[in-house]
Amino acid sequence: GYKPRWFTYFIGDAHIYENHVDMLKEQLTREPFEAPRLVLSDRIPDYAVTGKYEPEWLEKVEPSDFTLEGYQHHAHITAPMAV
């Protein structure tokens, strides 16, 4: 029942090496898959149901409390290490 409000992303050092251009071109030909759905564990209180803001669950959250449904990916693309 939680709704995301914003997403902040910072790219500190984005670049493409010459020996990676062919792999980049391959990546750009691929059609994106539908976005997966993030599912929170039932043990995490749902504000939409309880009407209570319970921030203390943040101290108890574990990686297993999050799952992705419908995640799909293309085959990997390998690139040589640029030195």
mmCIF file of the N, C-alpha and C atoms, coordinates in Angstrom:
data_MODEL
# 
_entry.id   MODEL 
# 
loop_
_atom_site.group_PDB 
_atom_site.id 
_atom_site.type_symbol 
_atom_site.label_atom_id 
_atom_site.label_alt_id 
_atom_site.label_comp_id 
_atom_site.label_asym_id 
_atom_site.label_entity_id 
_atom_site.label_seq_id 
_atom_site.pdbx_PDB_ins_code 
_atom_site.Cartn_x 
_atom_site.Cartn_y 
_atom_site.Cartn_z 
_atom_site.occupancy 
_atom_site.B_iso_or_equiv 
_atom_site.pdbx_formal_charge 
_atom_site.auth_seq_id 
_atom_site.auth_comp_id 
_atom_site.auth_asym_id 
_atom_site.auth_atom_id 
_atom_site.pdbx_PDB_model_num 
ATOM 1   N N  . GLY A 1 1  ? 0.785  -1.206  0.000   1.00 0.00 ? 1  GLY A N  1 
ATOM 2   C CA . GLY A 1 1  ? 0.000  0.000   0.000   1.00 0.00 ? 1  GLY A CA 1 
ATOM 3   C C  . GLY A 1 1  ? 0.825  1.268   0.000   1.00 0.00 ? 1  GLY A C  1 
ATOM 4   N N  . TYR A 1 2  ? 2.144  1.142   0.158   1.00 0.00 ? 2  TYR A N  1 
ATOM 5   C CA . TYR A 1 2  ? 2.984  2.339   0.136   1.00 0.00 ? 2  TYR A CA 1 
ATOM 6   C C  . TYR A 1 2  ? 3.149  2.832   -1.292  1.00 0.00 ? 2  TYR A C  1 
ATOM 7   N N  . LYS A 1 3  ? 3.186  4.134   -1.467  1.00 0.00 ? 3  LYS A N  1 
ATOM 8   C CA . LYS A 1 3  ? 3.386  4.741   -2.783  1.00 0.00 ? 3  LYS A CA 1 
ATOM 9   C C  . LYS A 1 3  ? 4.716  5.491   -2.772  1.00 0.00 ? 3  LYS A C  1 
ATOM 10  N N  . PRO A 1 4  ? 5.577  5.253   -3.761  1.00 0.00 ? 4  PRO A N  1 
ATOM 11  C CA . PRO A 1 4  ? 6.835  6.009   -3.807  1.00 0.00 ? 4  PRO A CA 1 
ATOM 12  C C  . PRO A 1 4  ? 6.559  7.479   -4.092  1.00 0.00 ? 4  PRO A C  1 
ATOM 13  N N  . ARG A 1 5  ? 7.358  8.349   -3.454  1.00 0.00 ? 5  ARG A N  1 
ATOM 14  C CA . ARG A 1 5  ? 7.164  9.781   -3.674  1.00 0.00 ? 5  ARG A CA 1 
ATOM 15  C C  . ARG A 1 5  ? 8.217  10.334  -4.622  1.00 0.00 ? 5  ARG A C  1 
ATOM 16  N N  . TRP A 1 6  ? 9.450  9.899   -4.505  1.00 0.00 ? 6  TRP A N  1 
ATOM 17  C CA . TRP A 1 6  ? 10.484 10.403  -5.396  1.00 0.00 ? 6  TRP A CA 1 
ATOM 18  C C  . TRP A 1 6  ? 11.620 9.390   -5.478  1.00 0.00 ? 6  TRP A C  1 
ATOM 19  N N  . PHE A 1 7  ? 12.418 9.549   -6.499  1.00 0.00 ? 7  PHE A N  1 
ATOM 20  C CA . PHE A 1 7  ? 13.594 8.714   -6.704  1.00 0.00 ? 7  PHE A CA 1 
ATOM 21  C C  . PHE A 1 7  ? 14.747 9.659   -7.020  1.00 0.00 ? 7  PHE A C  1 
ATOM 22  N N  . THR A 1 8  ? 15.813 9.578   -6.255  1.00 0.00 ? 8  THR A N  1 
ATOM 23  C CA . THR A 1 8  ? 16.971 10.434  -6.465  1.00 0.00 ? 8  THR A CA 1 
ATOM 24  C C  . THR A 1 8  ? 18.136 9.564   -6.896  1.00 0.00 ? 8  THR A C  1 
ATOM 25  N N  . TYR A 1 9  ? 18.801 9.962   -7.949  1.00 0.00 ? 9  TYR A N  1 
ATOM 26  C CA . TYR A 1 9  ? 19.919 9.190   -8.475  1.00 0.00 ? 9  TYR A CA 1 
ATOM 27  C C  . TYR A 1 9  ? 21.043 10.144  -8.841  1.00 0.00 ? 9  TYR A C  1 
ATOM 28  N N  . PHE A 1 10 ? 22.256 9.795   -8.497  1.00 0.00 ? 10 PHE A N  1 
ATOM 29  C CA . PHE A 1 10 ? 23.408 10.629  -8.790  1.00 0.00 ? 10 PHE A CA 1 
ATOM 30  C C  . PHE A 1 10 ? 24.450 9.792   -9.524  1.00 0.00 ? 10 PHE A C  1 
ATOM 31  N N  . ILE A 1 11 ? 24.891 10.263  -10.681 1.00 0.00 ? 11 ILE A N  1 
ATOM 32  C CA . ILE A 1 11 ? 25.940 9.589   -11.442 1.00 0.00 ? 11 ILE A CA 1 
ATOM 33  C C  . ILE A 1 11 ? 27.200 10.413  -11.265 1.00 0.00 ? 11 ILE A C  1 
ATOM 34  N N  . GLY A 1 12 ? 28.189 9.825   -10.591 1.00 0.00 ? 12 GLY A N  1 
ATOM 35  C CA . GLY A 1 12 ? 29.396 10.563  -10.279 1.00 0.00 ? 12 GLY A CA 1 
ATOM 36  C C  . GLY A 1 12 ? 30.455 10.517  -11.360 1.00 0.00 ? 12 GLY A C  1 
ATOM 37  N N  . ASP A 1 13 ? 30.521 9.431   -12.125 1.00 0.00 ? 13 ASP A N  1 
ATOM 38  C CA . ASP A 1 13 ? 31.588 9.281   -13.104 1.00 0.00 ? 13 ASP A CA 1 
ATOM 39  C C  . ASP A 1 13 ? 31.087 8.385   -14.242 1.00 0.00 ? 13 ASP A C  1 
ATOM 40  N N  . ALA A 1 14 ? 30.250 8.924   -15.103 1.00 0.00 ? 14 ALA A N  1 
ATOM 41  C CA . ALA A 1 14 ? 29.695 8.142   -16.210 1.00 0.00 ? 14 ALA A CA 1 
ATOM 42  C C  . ALA A 1 14 ? 30.534 8.357   -17.461 1.00 0.00 ? 14 ALA A C  1 
ATOM 43  N N  . HIS A 1 15 ? 30.939 7.265   -18.067 1.00 0.00 ? 15 HIS A N  1 
ATOM 44  C CA . HIS A 1 15 ? 31.732 7.348   -19.289 1.00 0.00 ? 15 HIS A CA 1 
ATOM 45  C C  . HIS A 1 15 ? 31.660 6.012   -20.025 1.00 0.00 ? 15 HIS A C  1 
ATOM 46  N N  . ILE A 1 16 ? 32.035 6.025   -21.286 1.00 0.00 ? 16 ILE A N  1 
ATOM 47  C CA . ILE A 1 16 ? 32.069 4.809   -22.111 1.00 0.00 ? 16 ILE A CA 1 
ATOM 48  C C  . ILE A 1 16 ? 33.453 4.710   -22.730 1.00 0.00 ? 16 ILE A C  1 
ATOM 49  N N  . TYR A 1 17 ? 34.079 3.559   -22.531 1.00 0.00 ? 17 TYR A N  1 
ATOM 50  C CA . TYR A 1 17 ? 35.378 3.331   -23.148 1.00 0.00 ? 17 TYR A CA 1 
ATOM 51  C C  . TYR A 1 17 ? 35.198 2.918   -24.608 1.00 0.00 ? 17 TYR A C  1 
ATOM 52  N N  . GLU A 1 18 ? 36.186 3.214   -25.442 1.00 0.00 ? 18 GLU A N  1 
ATOM 53  C CA . GLU A 1 18 ? 36.098 2.886   -26.876 1.00 0.00 ? 18 GLU A CA 1 
ATOM 54  C C  . GLU A 1 18 ? 35.858 1.401   -27.112 1.00 0.00 ? 18 GLU A C  1 
ATOM 55  N N  . ASN A 1 19 ? 36.495 0.550   -26.306 1.00 0.00 ? 19 ASN A N  1 
ATOM 56  C CA . ASN A 1 19 ? 36.338 -0.894  -26.525 1.00 0.00 ? 19 ASN A CA 1 
ATOM 57  C C  . ASN A 1 19 ? 34.996 -1.424  -25.992 1.00 0.00 ? 19 ASN A C  1 
ATOM 58  N N  . HIS A 1 20 ? 34.121 -0.559  -25.512 1.00 0.00 ? 20 HIS A N  1 
ATOM 59  C CA . HIS A 1 20 ? 32.794 -0.965  -25.049 1.00 0.00 ? 20 HIS A CA 1 
ATOM 60  C C  . HIS A 1 20 ? 31.679 -0.487  -25.975 1.00 0.00 ? 20 HIS A C  1 
ATOM 61  N N  . VAL A 1 21 ? 32.021 0.213   -27.038 1.00 0.00 ? 21 VAL A N  1 
ATOM 62  C CA . VAL A 1 21 ? 31.002 0.797   -27.918 1.00 0.00 ? 21 VAL A CA 1 
ATOM 63  C C  . VAL A 1 21 ? 30.119 -0.275  -28.559 1.00 0.00 ? 21 VAL A C  1 
ATOM 64  N N  . ASP A 1 22 ? 30.705 -1.372  -29.021 1.00 0.00 ? 22 ASP A N  1 
ATOM 65  C CA . ASP A 1 22 ? 29.893 -2.433  -29.650 1.00 0.00 ? 22 ASP A CA 1 
ATOM 66  C C  . ASP A 1 22 ? 28.893 -3.022  -28.654 1.00 0.00 ? 22 ASP A C  1 
ATOM 67  N N  . MET A 1 23 ? 29.308 -3.206  -27.423 1.00 0.00 ? 23 MET A N  1 
ATOM 68  C CA . MET A 1 23 ? 28.401 -3.741  -26.410 1.00 0.00 ? 23 MET A CA 1 
ATOM 69  C C  . MET A 1 23 ? 27.285 -2.740  -26.098 1.00 0.00 ? 23 MET A C  1 
ATOM 70  N N  . LEU A 1 24 ? 27.639 -1.474  -26.072 1.00 0.00 ? 24 LEU A N  1 
ATOM 71  C CA . LEU A 1 24 ? 26.631 -0.436  -25.839 1.00 0.00 ? 24 LEU A CA 1 
ATOM 72  C C  . LEU A 1 24 ? 25.599 -0.426  -26.969 1.00 0.00 ? 24 LEU A C  1 
ATOM 73  N N  . LYS A 1 25 ? 26.065 -0.549  -28.201 1.00 0.00 ? 25 LYS A N  1 
ATOM 74  C CA . LYS A 1 25 ? 25.132 -0.591  -29.335 1.00 0.00 ? 25 LYS A CA 1 
ATOM 75  C C  . LYS A 1 25 ? 24.195 -1.786  -29.215 1.00 0.00 ? 25 LYS A C  1 
ATOM 76  N N  . GLU A 1 26 ? 24.723 -2.936  -28.782 1.00 0.00 ? 26 GLU A N  1 
ATOM 77  C CA . GLU A 1 26 ? 23.886 -4.126  -28.569 1.00 0.00 ? 26 GLU A CA 1 
ATOM 78  C C  . GLU A 1 26 ? 22.832 -3.837  -27.494 1.00 0.00 ? 26 GLU A C  1 
ATOM 79  N N  . GLN A 1 27 ? 23.244 -3.216  -26.414 1.00 0.00 ? 27 GLN A N  1 
ATOM 80  C CA . GLN A 1 27 ? 22.314 -2.889  -25.324 1.00 0.00 ? 27 GLN A CA 1 
ATOM 81  C C  . GLN A 1 27 ? 21.187 -1.980  -25.818 1.00 0.00 ? 27 GLN A C  1 
ATOM 82  N N  . LEU A 1 28 ? 21.506 -1.039  -26.671 1.00 0.00 ? 28 LEU A N  1 
ATOM 83  C CA . LEU A 1 28 ? 20.504 -0.094  -27.162 1.00 0.00 ? 28 LEU A CA 1 
ATOM 84  C C  . LEU A 1 28 ? 19.498 -0.719  -28.124 1.00 0.00 ? 28 LEU A C  1 
ATOM 85  N N  . THR A 1 29 ? 19.795 -1.897  -28.670 1.00 0.00 ? 29 THR A N  1 
ATOM 86  C CA . THR A 1 29 ? 18.838 -2.568  -29.564 1.00 0.00 ? 29 THR A CA 1 
ATOM 87  C C  . THR A 1 29 ? 17.787 -3.355  -28.799 1.00 0.00 ? 29 THR A C  1 
ATOM 88  N N  . ARG A 1 30 ? 17.984 -3.555  -27.524 1.00 0.00 ? 30 ARG A N  1 
ATOM 89  C CA . ARG A 1 30 ? 17.093 -4.403  -26.721 1.00 0.00 ? 30 ARG A CA 1 
ATOM 90  C C  . ARG A 1 30 ? 15.845 -3.653  -26.270 1.00 0.00 ? 30 ARG A C  1 
ATOM 91  N N  . GLU A 1 31 ? 14.722 -4.322  -26.367 1.00 0.00 ? 31 GLU A N  1 
ATOM 92  C CA . GLU A 1 31 ? 13.461 -3.763  -25.882 1.00 0.00 ? 31 GLU A CA 1 
ATOM 93  C C  . GLU A 1 31 ? 13.385 -3.966  -24.368 1.00 0.00 ? 31 GLU A C  1 
ATOM 94  N N  . PRO A 1 32 ? 13.045 -2.938  -23.630 1.00 0.00 ? 32 PRO A N  1 
ATOM 95  C CA . PRO A 1 32 ? 12.942 -3.098  -22.171 1.00 0.00 ? 32 PRO A CA 1 
ATOM 96  C C  . PRO A 1 32 ? 11.789 -4.025  -21.804 1.00 0.00 ? 32 PRO A C  1 
ATOM 97  N N  . PHE A 1 33 ? 11.964 -4.762  -20.719 1.00 0.00 ? 33 PHE A N  1 
ATOM 98  C CA . PHE A 1 33 ? 10.891 -5.581  -20.172 1.00 0.00 ? 33 PHE A CA 1 
ATOM 99  C C  . PHE A 1 33 ? 10.013 -4.714  -19.281 1.00 0.00 ? 33 PHE A C  1 
ATOM 100 N N  . GLU A 1 34 ? 8.829  -5.212  -18.976 1.00 0.00 ? 34 GLU A N  1 
ATOM 101 C CA . GLU A 1 34 ? 7.952  -4.519  -18.044 1.00 0.00 ? 34 GLU A CA 1 
ATOM 102 C C  . GLU A 1 34 ? 8.656  -4.454  -16.688 1.00 0.00 ? 34 GLU A C  1 
ATOM 103 N N  . ALA A 1 35 ? 8.486  -3.359  -15.980 1.00 0.00 ? 35 ALA A N  1 
ATOM 104 C CA . ALA A 1 35 ? 9.132  -3.189  -14.681 1.00 0.00 ? 35 ALA A CA 1 
ATOM 105 C C  . ALA A 1 35 ? 8.613  -4.226  -13.687 1.00 0.00 ? 35 ALA A C  1 
ATOM 106 N N  . PRO A 1 36 ? 9.490  -4.767  -12.851 1.00 0.00 ? 36 PRO A N  1 
ATOM 107 C CA . PRO A 1 36 ? 9.031  -5.713  -11.833 1.00 0.00 ? 36 PRO A CA 1 
ATOM 108 C C  . PRO A 1 36 ? 8.265  -4.986  -10.732 1.00 0.00 ? 36 PRO A C  1 
ATOM 109 N N  . ARG A 1 37 ? 7.613  -5.745  -9.892  1.00 0.00 ? 37 ARG A N  1 
ATOM 110 C CA . ARG A 1 37 ? 6.830  -5.185  -8.789  1.00 0.00 ? 37 ARG A CA 1 
ATOM 111 C C  . ARG A 1 37 ? 7.561  -5.487  -7.484  1.00 0.00 ? 37 ARG A C  1 
ATOM 112 N N  . LEU A 1 38 ? 7.819  -4.456  -6.683  1.00 0.00 ? 38 LEU A N  1 
ATOM 113 C CA . LEU A 1 38 ? 8.435  -4.627  -5.375  1.00 0.00 ? 38 LEU A CA 1 
ATOM 114 C C  . LEU A 1 38 ? 7.354  -5.017  -4.380  1.00 0.00 ? 38 LEU A C  1 
ATOM 115 N N  . VAL A 1 39 ? 7.555  -6.153  -3.690  1.00 0.00 ? 39 VAL A N  1 
ATOM 116 C CA . VAL A 1 39 ? 6.579  -6.642  -2.722  1.00 0.00 ? 39 VAL A CA 1 
ATOM 117 C C  . VAL A 1 39 ? 7.200  -6.607  -1.332  1.00 0.00 ? 39 VAL A C  1 
ATOM 118 N N  . LEU A 1 40 ? 6.497  -5.966  -0.390  1.00 0.00 ? 40 LEU A N  1 
ATOM 119 C CA . LEU A 1 40 ? 6.940  -5.900  0.999   1.00 0.00 ? 40 LEU A CA 1 
ATOM 120 C C  . LEU A 1 40 ? 6.303  -7.028  1.794   1.00 0.00 ? 40 LEU A C  1 
ATOM 121 N N  . SER A 1 41 ? 7.042  -7.565  2.742   1.00 0.00 ? 41 SER A N  1 
ATOM 122 C CA . SER A 1 41 ? 6.567  -8.635  3.607   1.00 0.00 ? 41 SER A CA 1 
ATOM 123 C C  . SER A 1 41 ? 5.315  -8.218  4.372   1.00 0.00 ? 41 SER A C  1 
ATOM 124 N N  . ASP A 1 42 ? 4.470  -9.183  4.667   1.00 0.00 ? 42 ASP A N  1 
ATOM 125 C CA . ASP A 1 42 ? 3.261  -8.915  5.447   1.00 0.00 ? 42 ASP A CA 1 
ATOM 126 C C  . ASP A 1 42 ? 3.587  -8.463  6.866   1.00 0.00 ? 42 ASP A C  1 
ATOM 127 N N  . ARG A 1 43 ? 4.793  -8.750  7.345   1.00 0.00 ? 43 ARG A N  1 
ATOM 128 C CA . ARG A 1 43 ? 5.145  -8.345  8.708   1.00 0.00 ? 43 ARG A CA 1 
ATOM 129 C C  . ARG A 1 43 ? 5.412  -6.844  8.818   1.00 0.00 ? 43 ARG A C  1 
ATOM 130 N N  . ILE A 1 44 ? 5.576  -6.156  7.682   1.00 0.00 ? 44 ILE A N  1 
ATOM 131 C CA . ILE A 1 44 ? 5.767  -4.709  7.681   1.00 0.00 ? 44 ILE A CA 1 
ATOM 132 C C  . ILE A 1 44 ? 4.387  -4.052  7.732   1.00 0.00 ? 44 ILE A C  1 
ATOM 133 N N  . PRO A 1 45 ? 4.143  -3.194  8.728   1.00 0.00 ? 45 PRO A N  1 
ATOM 134 C CA . PRO A 1 45 ? 2.820  -2.580  8.856   1.00 0.00 ? 45 PRO A CA 1 
ATOM 135 C C  . PRO A 1 45 ? 2.442  -1.776  7.615   1.00 0.00 ? 45 PRO A C  1 
ATOM 136 N N  . ASP A 1 46 ? 1.210  -1.908  7.201   1.00 0.00 ? 46 ASP A N  1 
ATOM 137 C CA . ASP A 1 46 ? 0.700  -1.203  6.027   1.00 0.00 ? 46 ASP A CA 1 
ATOM 138 C C  . ASP A 1 46 ? -0.123 0.003   6.474   1.00 0.00 ? 46 ASP A C  1 
ATOM 139 N N  . TYR A 1 47 ? 0.419  1.184   6.263   1.00 0.00 ? 47 TYR A N  1 
ATOM 140 C CA . TYR A 1 47 ? -0.255 2.414   6.676   1.00 0.00 ? 47 TYR A CA 1 
ATOM 141 C C  . TYR A 1 47 ? -1.660 2.514   6.078   1.00 0.00 ? 47 TYR A C  1 
ATOM 142 N N  . ALA A 1 48 ? -1.815 2.057   4.837   1.00 0.00 ? 48 ALA A N  1 
ATOM 143 C CA . ALA A 1 48 ? -3.130 2.139   4.183   1.00 0.00 ? 48 ALA A CA 1 
ATOM 144 C C  . ALA A 1 48 ? -4.171 1.302   4.925   1.00 0.00 ? 48 ALA A C  1 
ATOM 145 N N  . VAL A 1 49 ? -3.723 0.275   5.648   1.00 0.00 ? 49 VAL A N  1 
ATOM 146 C CA . VAL A 1 49 ? -4.638 -0.590  6.396   1.00 0.00 ? 49 VAL A CA 1 
ATOM 147 C C  . VAL A 1 49 ? -4.780 -0.129  7.840   1.00 0.00 ? 49 VAL A C  1 
ATOM 148 N N  . THR A 1 50 ? -3.642 0.147   8.494   1.00 0.00 ? 50 THR A N  1 
ATOM 149 C CA . THR A 1 50 ? -3.670 0.473   9.924   1.00 0.00 ? 50 THR A CA 1 
ATOM 150 C C  . THR A 1 50 ? -3.987 1.937   10.201  1.00 0.00 ? 50 THR A C  1 
ATOM 151 N N  . GLY A 1 51 ? -3.612 2.825   9.275   1.00 0.00 ? 51 GLY A N  1 
ATOM 152 C CA . GLY A 1 51 ? -3.795 4.249   9.510   1.00 0.00 ? 51 GLY A CA 1 
ATOM 153 C C  . GLY A 1 51 ? -2.806 4.803   10.522  1.00 0.00 ? 51 GLY A C  1 
ATOM 154 N N  . LYS A 1 52 ? -1.835 3.966   10.929  1.00 0.00 ? 52 LYS A N  1 
ATOM 155 C CA . LYS A 1 52 ? -0.840 4.387   11.912  1.00 0.00 ? 52 LYS A CA 1 
ATOM 156 C C  . LYS A 1 52 ? 0.542  4.401   11.271  1.00 0.00 ? 52 LYS A C  1 
ATOM 157 N N  . TYR A 1 53 ? 1.266  5.486   11.498  1.00 0.00 ? 53 TYR A N  1 
ATOM 158 C CA . TYR A 1 53 ? 2.647  5.577   11.035  1.00 0.00 ? 53 TYR A CA 1 
ATOM 159 C C  . TYR A 1 53 ? 3.524  4.893   12.080  1.00 0.00 ? 53 TYR A C  1 
ATOM 160 N N  . GLU A 1 54 ? 4.214  3.818   11.691  1.00 0.00 ? 54 GLU A N  1 
ATOM 161 C CA . GLU A 1 54 ? 5.013  3.028   12.617  1.00 0.00 ? 54 GLU A CA 1 
ATOM 162 C C  . GLU A 1 54 ? 6.465  2.954   12.142  1.00 0.00 ? 54 GLU A C  1 
ATOM 163 N N  . PRO A 1 55 ? 7.246  4.018   12.356  1.00 0.00 ? 55 PRO A N  1 
ATOM 164 C CA . PRO A 1 55 ? 8.615  4.040   11.837  1.00 0.00 ? 55 PRO A CA 1 
ATOM 165 C C  . PRO A 1 55 ? 9.543  3.028   12.496  1.00 0.00 ? 55 PRO A C  1 
ATOM 166 N N  . GLU A 1 56 ? 9.178  2.481   13.662  1.00 0.00 ? 56 GLU A N  1 
ATOM 167 C CA . GLU A 1 56 ? 10.060 1.537   14.343  1.00 0.00 ? 56 GLU A CA 1 
ATOM 168 C C  . GLU A 1 56 ? 10.298 0.251   13.538  1.00 0.00 ? 56 GLU A C  1 
ATOM 169 N N  . TRP A 1 57 ? 9.442  -0.034  12.561  1.00 0.00 ? 57 TRP A N  1 
ATOM 170 C CA . TRP A 1 57 ? 9.677  -1.241  11.750  1.00 0.00 ? 57 TRP A CA 1 
ATOM 171 C C  . TRP A 1 57 ? 10.967 -1.113  10.952  1.00 0.00 ? 57 TRP A C  1 
ATOM 172 N N  . LEU A 1 58 ? 11.430 0.120   10.699  1.00 0.00 ? 58 LEU A N  1 
ATOM 173 C CA . LEU A 1 58 ? 12.681 0.318   9.957   1.00 0.00 ? 58 LEU A CA 1 
ATOM 174 C C  . LEU A 1 58 ? 13.868 -0.291  10.687  1.00 0.00 ? 58 LEU A C  1 
ATOM 175 N N  . GLU A 1 59 ? 13.794 -0.396  12.009  1.00 0.00 ? 59 GLU A N  1 
ATOM 176 C CA . GLU A 1 59 ? 14.864 -1.009  12.794  1.00 0.00 ? 59 GLU A CA 1 
ATOM 177 C C  . GLU A 1 59 ? 14.832 -2.533  12.704  1.00 0.00 ? 59 GLU A C  1 
ATOM 178 N N  . LYS A 1 60 ? 13.726 -3.084  12.253  1.00 0.00 ? 60 LYS A N  1 
ATOM 179 C CA . LYS A 1 60 ? 13.547 -4.537  12.240  1.00 0.00 ? 60 LYS A CA 1 
ATOM 180 C C  . LYS A 1 60 ? 13.564 -5.138  10.832  1.00 0.00 ? 60 LYS A C  1 
ATOM 181 N N  . VAL A 1 61 ? 13.583 -4.302  9.826   1.00 0.00 ? 61 VAL A N  1 
ATOM 182 C CA . VAL A 1 61 ? 13.489 -4.780  8.447   1.00 0.00 ? 61 VAL A CA 1 
ATOM 183 C C  . VAL A 1 61 ? 14.720 -5.615  8.080   1.00 0.00 ? 61 VAL A C  1 
ATOM 184 N N  . GLU A 1 62 ? 14.499 -6.661  7.281   1.00 0.00 ? 62 GLU A N  1 
ATOM 185 C CA . GLU A 1 62 ? 15.561 -7.555  6.826   1.00 0.00 ? 62 GLU A CA 1 
ATOM 186 C C  . GLU A 1 62 ? 15.467 -7.689  5.310   1.00 0.00 ? 62 GLU A C  1 
ATOM 187 N N  . PRO A 1 63 ? 16.563 -8.061  4.656   1.00 0.00 ? 63 PRO A N  1 
ATOM 188 C CA . PRO A 1 63 ? 16.523 -8.225  3.192   1.00 0.00 ? 63 PRO A CA 1 
ATOM 189 C C  . PRO A 1 63 ? 15.409 -9.157  2.721   1.00 0.00 ? 63 PRO A C  1 
ATOM 190 N N  . SER A 1 64 ? 15.111 -10.185 3.510   1.00 0.00 ? 64 SER A N  1 
ATOM 191 C CA . SER A 1 64 ? 14.069 -11.135 3.100   1.00 0.00 ? 64 SER A CA 1 
ATOM 192 C C  . SER A 1 64 ? 12.671 -10.522 3.130   1.00 0.00 ? 64 SER A C  1 
ATOM 193 N N  . ASP A 1 65 ? 12.540 -9.306  3.664   1.00 0.00 ? 65 ASP A N  1 
ATOM 194 C CA . ASP A 1 65 ? 11.245 -8.625  3.679   1.00 0.00 ? 65 ASP A CA 1 
ATOM 195 C C  . ASP A 1 65 ? 10.886 -8.005  2.334   1.00 0.00 ? 65 ASP A C  1 
ATOM 196 N N  . PHE A 1 66 ? 11.791 -8.082  1.373   1.00 0.00 ? 66 PHE A N  1 
ATOM 197 C CA . PHE A 1 66 ? 11.568 -7.495  0.053   1.00 0.00 ? 66 PHE A CA 1 
ATOM 198 C C  . PHE A 1 66 ? 11.742 -8.553  -1.028  1.00 0.00 ? 66 PHE A C  1 
ATOM 199 N N  . THR A 1 67 ? 10.817 -8.607  -1.951  1.00 0.00 ? 67 THR A N  1 
ATOM 200 C CA . THR A 1 67 ? 10.949 -9.495  -3.104  1.00 0.00 ? 67 THR A CA 1 
ATOM 201 C C  . THR A 1 67 ? 10.525 -8.739  -4.358  1.00 0.00 ? 67 THR A C  1 
ATOM 202 N N  . LEU A 1 68 ? 11.026 -9.199  -5.497  1.00 0.00 ? 68 LEU A N  1 
ATOM 203 C CA . LEU A 1 68 ? 10.616 -8.642  -6.782  1.00 0.00 ? 68 LEU A CA 1 
ATOM 204 C C  . LEU A 1 68 ? 9.786  -9.687  -7.518  1.00 0.00 ? 68 LEU A C  1 
ATOM 205 N N  . GLU A 1 69 ? 8.621  -9.293  -7.957  1.00 0.00 ? 69 GLU A N  1 
ATOM 206 C CA . GLU A 1 69 ? 7.770  -10.175 -8.762  1.00 0.00 ? 69 GLU A CA 1 
ATOM 207 C C  . GLU A 1 69 ? 7.851  -9.732  -10.211 1.00 0.00 ? 69 GLU A C  1 
ATOM 208 N N  . GLY A 1 70 ? 7.993  -10.687 -11.097 1.00 0.00 ? 70 GLY A N  1 
ATOM 209 C CA . GLY A 1 70 ? 7.979  -10.388 -12.524 1.00 0.00 ? 70 GLY A CA 1 
ATOM 210 C C  . GLY A 1 70 ? 9.283  -9.831  -13.060 1.00 0.00 ? 70 GLY A C  1 
ATOM 211 N N  . TYR A 1 71 ? 10.395 -10.043 -12.339 1.00 0.00 ? 71 TYR A N  1 
ATOM 212 C CA . TYR A 1 71 ? 11.684 -9.543  -12.818 1.00 0.00 ? 71 TYR A CA 1 
ATOM 213 C C  . TYR A 1 71 ? 12.160 -10.378 -14.005 1.00 0.00 ? 71 TYR A C  1 
ATOM 214 N N  . GLN A 1 72 ? 12.521 -9.715  -15.086 1.00 0.00 ? 72 GLN A N  1 
ATOM 215 C CA . GLN A 1 72 ? 13.071 -10.376 -16.276 1.00 0.00 ? 72 GLN A CA 1 
ATOM 216 C C  . GLN A 1 72 ? 14.318 -9.632  -16.717 1.00 0.00 ? 72 GLN A C  1 
ATOM 217 N N  . HIS A 1 73 ? 15.213 -10.346 -17.365 1.00 0.00 ? 73 HIS A N  1 
ATOM 218 C CA . HIS A 1 73 ? 16.415 -9.692  -17.873 1.00 0.00 ? 73 HIS A CA 1 
ATOM 219 C C  . HIS A 1 73 ? 16.843 -10.347 -19.177 1.00 0.00 ? 73 HIS A C  1 
ATOM 220 N N  . HIS A 1 74 ? 17.574 -9.598  -19.953 1.00 0.00 ? 74 HIS A N  1 
ATOM 221 C CA . HIS A 1 74 ? 18.152 -10.117 -21.182 1.00 0.00 ? 74 HIS A CA 1 
ATOM 222 C C  . HIS A 1 74 ? 19.425 -10.895 -20.847 1.00 0.00 ? 74 HIS A C  1 
ATOM 223 N N  . ALA A 1 75 ? 19.948 -11.606 -21.818 1.00 0.00 ? 75 ALA A N  1 
ATOM 224 C CA . ALA A 1 75 ? 21.227 -12.303 -21.645 1.00 0.00 ? 75 ALA A CA 1 
ATOM 225 C C  . ALA A 1 75 ? 22.308 -11.268 -21.353 1.00 0.00 ? 75 ALA A C  1 
ATOM 226 N N  . HIS A 1 76 ? 23.308 -11.673 -20.586 1.00 0.00 ? 76 HIS A N  1 
ATOM 227 C CA . HIS A 1 76 ? 24.365 -10.727 -20.229 1.00 0.00 ? 76 HIS A CA 1 
ATOM 228 C C  . HIS A 1 76 ? 25.212 -10.362 -21.446 1.00 0.00 ? 76 HIS A C  1 
ATOM 229 N N  . ILE A 1 77 ? 25.823 -9.201  -21.360 1.00 0.00 ? 77 ILE A N  1 
ATOM 230 C CA . ILE A 1 77 ? 26.745 -8.732  -22.381 1.00 0.00 ? 77 ILE A CA 1 
ATOM 231 C C  . ILE A 1 77 ? 28.112 -8.613  -21.718 1.00 0.00 ? 77 ILE A C  1 
ATOM 232 N N  . THR A 1 78 ? 29.103 -9.256  -22.281 1.00 0.00 ? 78 THR A N  1 
ATOM 233 C CA . THR A 1 78 ? 30.428 -9.166  -21.687 1.00 0.00 ? 78 THR A CA 1 
ATOM 234 C C  . THR A 1 78 ? 31.237 -8.104  -22.416 1.00 0.00 ? 78 THR A C  1 
ATOM 235 N N  . ALA A 1 79 ? 32.091 -7.473  -21.658 1.00 0.00 ? 79 ALA A N  1 
ATOM 236 C CA . ALA A 1 79 ? 32.971 -6.440  -22.207 1.00 0.00 ? 79 ALA A CA 1 
ATOM 237 C C  . ALA A 1 79 ? 34.352 -6.623  -21.607 1.00 0.00 ? 79 ALA A C  1 
ATOM 238 N N  . PRO A 1 80 ? 35.387 -6.395  -22.394 1.00 0.00 ? 80 PRO A N  1 
ATOM 239 C CA . PRO A 1 80 ? 36.724 -6.522  -21.833 1.00 0.00 ? 80 PRO A CA 1 
ATOM 240 C C  . PRO A 1 80 ? 36.990 -5.406  -20.833 1.00 0.00 ? 80 PRO A C  1 
ATOM 241 N N  . MET A 1 81 ? 37.841 -5.689  -19.880 1.00 0.00 ? 81 MET A N  1 
ATOM 242 C CA . MET A 1 81 ? 38.221 -4.685  -18.888 1.00 0.00 ? 81 MET A CA 1 
ATOM 243 C C  . MET A 1 81 ? 39.030 -3.604  -19.589 1.00 0.00 ? 81 MET A C  1 
ATOM 244 N N  . ALA A 1 82 ? 38.653 -2.362  -19.379 1.00 0.00 ? 82 ALA A N  1 
ATOM 245 C CA . ALA A 1 82 ? 39.403 -1.240  -19.967 1.00 0.00 ? 82 ALA A CA 1 
ATOM 246 C C  . ALA A 1 82 ? 40.455 -0.807  -18.956 1.00 0.00 ? 82 ALA A C  1 
ATOM 247 N N  . VAL A 1 83 ? 41.696 -0.859  -19.388 1.00 0.00 ? 83 VAL A N  1 
ATOM 248 C CA . VAL A 1 83 ? 42.787 -0.499  -18.461 1.00 0.00 ? 83 VAL A CA 1 
ATOM 249 C C  . VAL A 1 83 ? 43.514 0.727   -18.980 1.00 0.00 ? 83 VAL A C  1 
# 
